[in-house]
Amino acid sequence: MIYLFISLLILIALLGAPLFTVIIAAAMAGFYMAQIDLSVMAIELYRIADTPILLALPLFTFAGYILGESNTSQRLVRLTQAFLGWMPGGLAIVAFVVCALFTAFTGASGVTIVAMGALLYPALKQAGYQDDFSLGLVTTSGSLGLLLPPSLPLILYGIIAQQMGGGVAISIEDLFIAGIFPAILMIFMLSLWSIWVNKKNPIPLIKFSWKNAFTAIREAAWEIPLPVFVFVGIYSGYFAVSEAAAVTAMYVLVVEVFIYREIKLSQLATIIRESMVMVGGILLILGVSLALTNFLIDAEIPMKLFALCQKFVSSRLVFLILLNIFLLILGAMLDIFSAIIIMVPLMLPVALEYGVHPVHLGIIFLANMQIGYFTPPVGMNLFIASYRFNKPIVDIYRATIPFMLVLLLSVLIITYWPSLSLFLIL
Amino acid sequence: MTNKTAFFSRVVGLVQKIEDYILICLLLTMITLAVLQIFLRNFFDSGIIWGDSLVRVLVLWIGLVGAMVASRTDNHISIDILSRYLPARIKRYSSLATHVFTVVVTALMAWFSLNFVRMEMGENLIAFANVPAWVCESIIPIAFAVISLRYALFSIRLFVQLMTKKQATKKP
């Protein structure tokens, strides 16, 4: 009976029912069988209003949407090109750095491919890079900054882990620090790969000129302080994460609407609506998942899961390998926010039993999810790129796979070398 | 008939406008209040006592109103691996099934959260300042009722489409 119900729920989820309804149905069924009054669902949902850190979610999302709609992408490319364009690998490295920074602020919702790709793809081809290489590069870079603060998935992982309780001490600031070196590793490896691939295809470099650099700085003068005060504010402990989000949202709003004047007030209404629709979707799933998670923990499901795992998996190493494979598949099928909200409560207790540090698990989780974005055949970024650049999806597959392999290698390094993530916080 | 549909779409348009404005007001209030609190704390060593509580309730409201708006266009996060590859004919039936499922689940959720709000009304708890807790919580049943209603309309429309299609094919 239970199994029939569960398989029915899975079927209806796969057929495309809103995920939050599937979660509600599961939680309600669980509470009903435990003979708990179903009003508990509303009490659990109301916990959204008792979690101060959640404030960061709508505020950073809003700031990201505004940055995505204004010409920030152009200024950022010009600025980075002025400073990094002279290096071997020039524009390719510029593209990686720019996309990573942009994604960290806008979240990997496809904005990076749409906004940055539109600039970088023609620029790369014009600079002499091959079509496949350029296409693969922009598609891959669409999710590159996920590990860098203040990326939303990173914050969301921290929130979920904190809600779990049970001896898990984890701070979002720690996650922010832990993500930096893995992200740098990814950019470094991708850059090396780009230089190696293009060694027979000499690309003219841009000479560094003070004049260019100066113009680029002056153009982006209002935006350069943004990452600085987010990073410095949070790392120095001057701002809490949600406070940094508030300041960022206000600052971006004032700068883009009133100083650069690139967003009209009428546009602002649409931006607010679209960004808050996304926030609503995430918060709703989060809220109802809090209920389901509570039920699962009461029913000791994670412990049973661990017992089951232990029958087959004895060592941490094997566990990590299986984890990687599972997350890669998951990342291609589920969008990153629901994947975090649904899987972390189940996975974290099991991973802890195998001796994986919760912060490290977060980095592994997101690094895999990042690749899931462009894992054929269903990774979301593949479709966005195909749509945006008007290319058949098969071309995108072929162009992306080399980059994917490079990133897979970096994910393996990140997974089996915990100190890379943890050495600054332990 | 056309008069009625015109009236109906005017009402829908009006409701959507109101939702939009509520969303905008909530977000701008939230940003302003959050920044004001930081400002007061750092420069005057003070702050609005109920400010942080209000901001947290605003997060819930924004989330739920955002979810209401998302259901206008069936724009909720879902897994579409299977449905993407279904043939159009079967897909119509499967989306009718998922829509009806959504109507039932959200209606149940609206009902049970309404119970919760009614219980809270009886207890007369205060959330912050003079605002009773049940007022802050009232958005939960409202949001789920609206979502349920929207999906009910989707289901009816889809059902009617399916029926008329069937008749059209039978007629030769």
Boltz contact constraints between the chains, C-beta under 6 A:
constraints:
  - contact:
      token1: [A, 12]
      token2: [B, 101]
      max_distance: 6.0
  - contact:
      token1: [A, 13]
      token2: [B, 79]
      max_distance: 6.0
  - contact:
      token1: [A, 14]
      token2: [B, 79]
      max_distance: 6.0
  - contact:
      token1: [A, 14]
      token2: [B, 82]
      max_distance: 6.0
  - contact:
      token1: [A, 15]
      token2: [B, 82]
      max_distance: 6.0
  - contact:
      token1: [A, 15]
      token2: [B, 83]
      max_distance: 6.0
  - contact:
      token1: [A, 15]
      token2: [B, 94]
      max_distance: 6.0
  - contact:
      token1: [A, 15]
      token2: [B, 98]
      max_distance: 6.0
  - contact:
      token1: [A, 16]
      token2: [B, 78]
      max_distance: 6.0
  - contact:
      token1: [A, 16]
      token2: [B, 80]
      max_distance: 6.0
  - contact:
      token1: [A, 16]
      token2: [B, 83]
      max_distance: 6.0
  - contact:
      token1: [A, 16]
      token2: [B, 98]
      max_distance: 6.0
  - contact:
      token1: [A, 17]
      token2: [B, 98]
      max_distance: 6.0
  - contact:
      token1: [A, 17]
      token2: [B, 101]
      max_distance: 6.0
  - contact:
      token1: [A, 18]
      token2: [B, 76]
      max_distance: 6.0
  - contact:
      token1: [A, 18]
      token2: [B, 78]
      max_distance: 6.0
  - contact:
      token1: [A, 18]
      token2: [B, 102]
      max_distance: 6.0
  - contact:
      token1: [A, 19]
      token2: [B, 77]
      max_distance: 6.0
  - contact:
      token1: [A, 19]
      token2: [B, 78]
      max_distance: 6.0
  - contact:
      token1: [A, 21]
      token2: [B, 102]
      max_distance: 6.0
  - contact:
      token1: [A, 21]
      token2: [B, 105]
      max_distance: 6.0
  - contact:
      token1: [A, 24]
      token2: [B, 105]
      max_distance: 6.0
  - contact:
      token1: [A, 24]
      token2: [B, 109]
      max_distance: 6.0
  - contact:
      token1: [A, 25]
      token2: [B, 105]
      max_distance: 6.0
  - contact:
      token1: [A, 38]
      token2: [B, 112]
      max_distance: 6.0
  - contact:
      token1: [A, 39]
      token2: [B, 112]
      max_distance: 6.0
  - contact:
      token1: [A, 39]
      token2: [B, 115]
      max_distance: 6.0
  - contact:
      token1: [A, 39]
      token2: [B, 116]
      max_distance: 6.0
  - contact:
      token1: [A, 41]
      token2: [B, 112]
      max_distance: 6.0
  - contact:
      token1: [A, 42]
      token2: [B, 113]
      max_distance: 6.0
  - contact:
      token1: [A, 42]
      token2: [B, 116]
      max_distance: 6.0
  - contact:
      token1: [A, 42]
      token2: [B, 140]
      max_distance: 6.0
  - contact:
      token1: [A, 45]
      token2: [B, 140]
      max_distance: 6.0
  - contact:
      token1: [A, 46]
      token2: [B, 137]
      max_distance: 6.0
  - contact:
      token1: [A, 48]
      token2: [B, 60]
      max_distance: 6.0
  - contact:
      token1: [A, 49]
      token2: [B, 56]
      max_distance: 6.0
  - contact:
      token1: [A, 49]
      token2: [B, 57]
      max_distance: 6.0
  - contact:
      token1: [A, 49]
      token2: [B, 60]
      max_distance: 6.0
  - contact:
      token1: [A, 54]
      token2: [B, 59]
      max_distance: 6.0
  - contact:
      token1: [A, 55]
      token2: [B, 59]
      max_distance: 6.0
  - contact:
      token1: [A, 58]
      token2: [B, 62]
      max_distance: 6.0
  - contact:
      token1: [A, 243]
      token2: [B, 38]
      max_distance: 6.0
  - contact:
      token1: [A, 246]
      token2: [B, 34]
      max_distance: 6.0
  - contact:
      token1: [A, 246]
      token2: [B, 35]
      max_distance: 6.0
  - contact:
      token1: [A, 249]
      token2: [B, 31]
      max_distance: 6.0
  - contact:
      token1: [A, 250]
      token2: [B, 31]
      max_distance: 6.0
  - contact:
      token1: [A, 250]
      token2: [B, 35]
      max_distance: 6.0
  - contact:
      token1: [A, 269]
      token2: [B, 24]
      max_distance: 6.0
  - contact:
      token1: [A, 272]
      token2: [B, 24]
      max_distance: 6.0
  - contact:
      token1: [A, 272]
      token2: [B, 27]
      max_distance: 6.0
  - contact:
      token1: [A, 273]
      token2: [B, 20]
      max_distance: 6.0
  - contact:
      token1: [A, 273]
      token2: [B, 23]
      max_distance: 6.0
  - contact:
      token1: [A, 276]
      token2: [B, 23]
      max_distance: 6.0
  - contact:
      token1: [A, 276]
      token2: [B, 62]
      max_distance: 6.0
  - contact:
      token1: [A, 276]
      token2: [B, 66]
      max_distance: 6.0
  - contact:
      token1: [A, 277]
      token2: [B, 66]
      max_distance: 6.0
  - contact:
      token1: [A, 277]
      token2: [B, 69]
      max_distance: 6.0
  - contact:
      token1: [A, 277]
      token2: [B, 70]
      max_distance: 6.0
  - contact:
      token1: [A, 279]
      token2: [B, 66]
      max_distance: 6.0
  - contact:
      token1: [A, 280]
      token2: [B, 63]
      max_distance: 6.0
  - contact:
      token1: [A, 280]
      token2: [B, 66]
      max_distance: 6.0
  - contact:
      token1: [A, 280]
      token2: [B, 67]
      max_distance: 6.0
  - contact:
      token1: [A, 280]
      token2: [B, 70]
      max_distance: 6.0
  - contact:
      token1: [A, 281]
      token2: [B, 70]
      max_distance: 6.0
  - contact:
      token1: [A, 281]
      token2: [B, 76]
      max_distance: 6.0
  - contact:
      token1: [A, 281]
      token2: [B, 77]
      max_distance: 6.0
  - contact:
      token1: [A, 283]
      token2: [B, 63]
      max_distance: 6.0
  - contact:
      token1: [A, 284]
      token2: [B, 67]
      max_distance: 6.0
  - contact:
      token1: [A, 333]
      token2: [B, 81]
      max_distance: 6.0
  - contact:
      token1: [A, 335]
      token2: [B, 77]
      max_distance: 6.0
  - contact:
      token1: [A, 338]
      token2: [B, 77]
      max_distance: 6.0
  - contact:
      token1: [A, 378]
      token2: [B, 81]
      max_distance: 6.0
